[in-house]
């Protein structure tokens, strides 16, 4: 009795082709429209809430990594996709990520370059944690509590997180510094604070080149301004 013979037909060849094709690593694709939204976890660092404001304020500002720099080698870091395509971030490997290396370099290689202020140890640690958690395009949403808005406890935190990277140091954006109550209350009084963060066409939209502030942050600033911008 002869052993049965097996032939490899076209369907089998096609199946093998697709199996091998599926094993190839695809290049990074644009995930900017597919942000993972979840409830806030105090042990998680979120791109939209924590990392994007930091990079926009300190790195992707005008004349630097926003795509308008005169230096051709300057990578664009304006969006999540830009950041991941830059090669500066190795997910799960902060110590092997060029972003962390250039932020902690000494001398002329340090970013942001002098005379800009370097990132603080806490800010660098935030970036490292985000990278080591997978450098995800994530954000969190929680309850927006606007019942106890104050300058020291609410507004100063927002300004420091979203604004002072550009509006501080020797060469502040628009020649405007926002490092203390007097400076912040001045733009609150003349209407430009609310005008810029609500993208009023009569003002330059802020954060410059970045996304809108979260609705809750805008509401908190609006309440503080409407209350007469107290130094509380």
N, C-alpha and C positions, 0 to 999 in steps of 0.2 A: 504494500500500500504506500503510495507516494505521499510525502508530506505536502500539505497545502502550500501553494505559492501566494505570496503577498506582493502586490504592486503598489507603488506610491503614485496615486493619481493627483490631478490638479488641485482638488480641494485640500488634500493633505499638505501639498507644497505651500498653498496660500496660508494655511493654518500655521505652519512652521515659520513662514515669513513674518506674520503678525506677532507671533510669540517673541521672536528675536527683536522685532522693531519695538515692542513694548518695553524691552529691557534697556533701551537707550535713555540717557539722561537728557531731558529737554532743557533748553536754556530758561532762565528766569523769565516768567511772563508777568504782564501788568496785573497786579492784584489790587491796585488802588481802589477799584470799585467793589472789592470783595472784602471789606474790613470785617473782621470777626468781632461782634459785639457781645459782651457778656456782663454779668453783674460784677461790681467792683470787688476785688479781692486784695486786701492790704499787702499780701505777699507777692503780688504780681505787678510787674511794670508794664504799662500799656503804651503802645506806640502813639496813638492819637492823643492820649491824655498827658503823657509824660515826655516822650522822646521827640515827637515832631515839634512841639513848642521850643524845646531846648535847641534843636538843630537849626530851626528857622531863625531863632533869635541870635545864635552865636556863629552859625556857619553859612546858611543859605540866605544871607542878607545881601543887599545891593553891593555890587562890585566884588563879591567873593564867590560863593558856590551857588549862585542863583542863575547862572547861565549868561550873565551880562559882564563878567569879568574880562578885562583885557588880556588876562593870562589864559592862553589856549589850553593849558594843561589842567586848569581848574575844573574838577568834576562838578556836575550839577547835583545838588543834594536837596532839591525842593520838595520832592515827594517820596513816599515809601519806595516806589519803583526805582526812582533815581538813586536812592541810597543803596538799595540792594544790587543794582546794576553797576555801581561804582567800583565794586570790588573791595570797598573799605570794611565790609562787615562779613565775618565768617560765623554763620549761625551756630550757636552752642559753644563757640570758641572765642571768647572775648580776648584772651591773651594772645591769640594769633590774628586778631583783627587789626588792620592798619589804622582804623579810626581811633582805637585806644592808643596805639603807638604814637600817632602824631599829636594826640592831645596831651601825652605825658612826656614828650620829647623836651630836651632843654635847648637853649640857644635859638638859632635862627630857624630850626626845623619845627619848632613848636607851633601848634595851631590852637586857637586863633593866633596869628602872628602879632608880635609887638608892634605898636603900643597897646593893642587890645589886651584886656584882662584874660588870663587863662581860666578855663573852667575850674570850678572848685572840686575838691576831692569828692564831695557828696554827689555832684553832677556826673563826674566820671564813673563813680560807683553805680549810679542809676543806669547809665549806658551799658556798663559791663553786665549788670543783672539782666537787662532786657536782652542783650545778645546771648547770654548763657541760658536764658529761658527760651531760646529759639528764634529771636529777632522776628517775632510775629507781627503781622499787620492787624493789631488788635486794639480795641478800645473798650472802656467800661462805662456803663451808665448807672447812676444811682439816683436816689431821691435828691431833688434840688431844694435845700432848706434855705430860704431867704428871710427867715424870721430874725436873725441876729447878725446883720451885715455891719461890719465896722472897718475902718481903714486899716488898723493894725492886724486884725485877724482875718480879713477877707481881701480887701483891695490891694494891700501891699504884696500879699502872696501872689495874686494874679499878675500884677505888674512885674514882679521879679521873675515869674515863670515865663511870661510871654513877651515882655517888652525890654527889660534892661540889658539883654544881650546886645541889642542894637543901640539903645538909648542910654549909653554910659561910656565911660572911658574917655580917651583923648580925642577920638573922632566920632562922636555920637551921630546917629542917623538924623538927618534934617537939622543938625545942630541943637537937638532937643535931648536933654538928659532927664531921666525919670528915676532918680535914685533916692528921693526923699519925699515927704508929704508936700512940702512947698512946691516942688516941681510938678507933682501929679495934680495937686489941687489947682494949679494955674491952668492946665489944659482942661480940667473939669469945668472951671469957671467960664472959659471962653467958648465952650461947646465943642471943642475939637476932639476931646476924648470920646464922647458918644458918637460924634460924626464919623470918626475913623473906624471904630469897631463895628458900627452898623453899616459900613460901606456906603455912607451918604455920598452921592456924586460930587458934592462940593468939597470933599476932603479926600486925601490919599488914604486908601483902604489899608487897615492894619489888622493883624500882623502883615507887614509888607511881603508880598509874594507868597503868603501862606494861607491856610484855611481860616475861615471865620472862627472866632472864639466860640466855645460851646455856649448854647443858649443860656444855660444856668449862669455862666460867668458874665454874660452881657446883662442879664437881669440883675445880678448882684451889683454891678457897676452902676446900672441905671438907678437902682434904689438909693445907692450912696450919693449919687449926683443929685437926685430929686430931693434928698434930705438935706441938701446944702453942703455936701462933701465935708462932713465933720472930721476933725483930727482925733478920732477916738480909738 
